Every structure is written in C-alpha cells, then in structure tokens.
Amino acid sequence: MKYKFLILLIGSYLLAFSINLFPALKYPDLNVGIFNLLVTLLFMLLFLIYSKNGSKKLKVFTIVGVASGVLIFLITTFEHLMFDNVILDSIASLQYPFYLIFITPLFGGNILFDLSYGTYSLLMSLFYGVVLGLTIYPACNEQ
C-alpha cells in the first residue's frame, strides 16, 4: 500500500509539473487558471498525507525545497537591486533548476496570491517547511 501511494504521489507531481510548466515559465504573460490550482492542490494534499510516513528521502527533499525557495527569493531580490553585475548573473543561473523542480509543481496556487515568482518561492518554502515538520513529527513520537 505504501508503494502504491508513493506512485500516486509521483504521478501527481508529474501531472502538476507538466500542467504548471508553461504558466510558471511565462508568468505574468500567461495566466494561471483554476485547473492549475486544482492540480496543485491535489499534489499538495497527497504530499501532506505522505509526509506522515516519515521517510528519510522525503526529509531531504523537503529540506532542499525550503532552501531552494529561500535561495530563489534572495537571488531575485538581489537581481532587482544590482542589474549589471557579472558575478550575480552567474549565480542567478543556479536558481532555475531549483525553481523548476520545487516551485513549478506548486505554481498553480499563485492564482490566489498573484505574487512575483521570487516571493511565491519564499511562500512555497513555508509549505515545504510544514511538510518537513510533519515528516519529522512521526519520528519524534516513536521514540
């Protein structure tokens, strides 16, 4: 049963990623719709339910998710402050893989907030933090 739910979680991740890919890349030029929100909410719900298993791989994934949200926010903030800095431009390229892996599946929720992608990434790092807390909580109860 555990593996069936993991396959369902991975399938919902891939569905949310594929549906939210173009709106996340083209935002604000491409609108986020209600279908994007529903797919994101499905993935978030399954992710929260699976977090109660306390998997070590999920802990690592959520820790990197929290760090990537904060990293994306910091880089976009400094990008807007310092436009023509060569070092910052090279560091800014680090944010794109993190954005695609961790923020794109959750981007349908931006229909509710209408934030810039940096600020929304910071908000989603809070979601990953909640999932991390729920992942650690069952391990604390067993001891």
C-alpha positions as CSV (number, residue, x, y, z in Angstrom):
1,M,0.0,0.0,0.0
2,K,2.9,2.3,0.8
3,Y,4.4,1.9,-2.7
4,K,1.1,2.4,-4.4
5,F,0.6,5.8,-2.6
6,L,4.2,6.7,-3.5
7,I,3.5,6.0,-7.1
8,L,0.3,8.1,-6.8
9,L,2.3,10.9,-5.3
10,I,4.9,10.8,-8.1
11,G,2.2,10.7,-10.7
12,S,0.5,13.8,-9.1
13,Y,3.9,15.5,-9.1
14,L,4.5,14.9,-12.8
15,L,0.9,16.0,-13.6
16,A,1.3,19.2,-11.6
17,F,4.7,19.8,-13.1
18,S,3.5,19.3,-16.7
19,I,0.4,21.4,-16.3
20,N,2.1,24.3,-14.4
21,L,5.3,24.3,-16.5
22,F,4.3,27.0,-19.1
23,P,2.4,29.2,-16.7
24,A,5.4,29.2,-14.3
25,L,7.8,30.0,-17.1
26,K,5.8,32.7,-18.8
27,Y,4.2,34.3,-15.7
28,P,2.8,37.0,-15.7
29,D,2.3,36.8,-19.5
30,L,0.4,33.5,-19.3
31,N,-2.5,33.3,-16.9
32,V,-2.8,30.7,-14.2
33,G,-6.2,29.1,-14.3
34,I,-8.4,27.1,-12.0
35,F,-7.3,23.8,-13.4
36,N,-3.7,24.7,-12.4
37,L,-4.9,25.4,-8.9
38,L,-6.8,22.1,-8.7
39,V,-3.8,20.1,-9.8
40,T,-1.6,21.9,-7.4
41,L,-4.0,21.4,-4.5
42,L,-4.1,17.6,-5.4
43,F,-0.3,17.4,-5.3
44,M,-0.1,19.4,-2.0
45,L,-2.8,17.2,-0.4
46,L,-1.1,14.0,-1.4
47,F,2.3,15.4,-0.3
48,L,0.9,16.3,3.1
49,I,-0.6,12.9,3.5
50,Y,2.6,11.1,2.5
51,S,4.6,13.2,4.9
52,K,3.1,11.3,7.8
53,N,5.2,8.3,6.8
54,G,8.4,10.0,8.0
55,S,10.5,8.9,5.0
56,K,14.2,10.0,5.1
57,K,14.2,10.7,1.4
58,L,11.2,13.0,1.9
59,K,13.1,14.8,4.7
60,V,16.0,15.5,2.3
61,F,13.6,16.6,-0.5
62,T,11.7,19.0,1.8
63,I,15.0,20.4,3.3
64,V,16.2,21.2,-0.2
65,G,12.7,22.5,-1.1
66,V,12.9,25.0,1.8
67,A,16.5,26.0,0.9
68,S,15.6,26.4,-2.8
69,G,12.6,28.7,-2.0
70,V,14.8,31.0,0.2
71,L,17.6,30.9,-2.4
72,I,15.3,31.9,-5.3
73,F,13.8,34.7,-3.2
74,L,17.3,36.0,-2.3
75,I,18.6,35.8,-5.8
76,T,15.6,37.6,-7.3
77,T,15.8,40.3,-4.7
78,F,19.5,40.9,-5.4
79,E,18.8,40.7,-9.1
80,H,16.4,43.6,-8.9
81,L,18.9,45.6,-6.9
82,M,22.0,45.0,-8.9
83,F,21.3,44.7,-12.6
84,D,24.6,44.5,-14.4
85,N,26.7,42.5,-12.0
86,V,28.6,39.6,-13.7
87,I,29.0,37.6,-10.6
88,L,25.3,37.9,-9.7
89,D,24.3,36.9,-13.2
90,S,26.3,33.7,-13.0
91,I,24.9,32.9,-9.5
92,A,21.4,33.7,-10.8
93,S,21.6,30.8,-13.2
94,L,21.6,28.4,-10.1
95,Q,18.0,29.3,-9.3
96,Y,16.4,27.9,-12.4
97,P,16.8,24.2,-11.7
98,F,15.6,24.7,-8.2
99,Y,12.7,26.7,-9.5
100,L,11.7,24.0,-12.0
101,I,12.0,21.1,-9.6
102,F,10.4,22.6,-6.4
103,I,8.3,25.6,-7.3
104,T,6.8,24.7,-10.7
105,P,4.5,21.9,-9.4
106,L,3.1,24.3,-6.8
107,F,2.8,27.3,-9.1
108,G,-1.0,26.8,-9.6
109,G,-1.5,28.3,-6.2
110,N,-0.3,31.6,-7.4
111,I,-3.8,32.3,-8.8
112,L,-4.8,33.0,-5.2
113,F,-1.9,35.3,-4.4
114,D,-0.7,36.9,-7.7
115,L,2.9,37.3,-6.4
116,S,6.2,37.6,-8.3
117,Y,8.0,34.3,-8.7
118,G,10.6,35.1,-6.1
119,T,8.0,36.0,-3.4
120,Y,5.9,33.0,-4.3
121,S,9.0,30.8,-4.0
122,L,9.5,32.1,-0.5
123,L,5.9,31.3,0.3
124,M,6.3,27.8,-1.0
125,S,9.4,27.3,1.1
126,L,7.0,27.7,4.1
127,F,4.9,24.9,2.7
128,Y,8.0,22.7,2.4
129,G,8.8,23.6,6.0
130,V,5.4,22.5,7.1
131,V,5.9,19.2,5.3
132,L,9.3,18.9,6.9
133,G,7.7,19.4,10.3
134,L,5.1,16.8,9.6
135,T,7.8,14.4,8.4
136,I,9.9,14.8,11.5
137,Y,6.9,14.7,13.9
138,P,6.2,10.9,13.5
139,A,9.8,10.1,14.2
140,C,9.6,12.1,17.4
141,N,6.5,10.2,18.6
142,E,8.1,6.8,18.1
143,Q,11.0,7.5,20.5
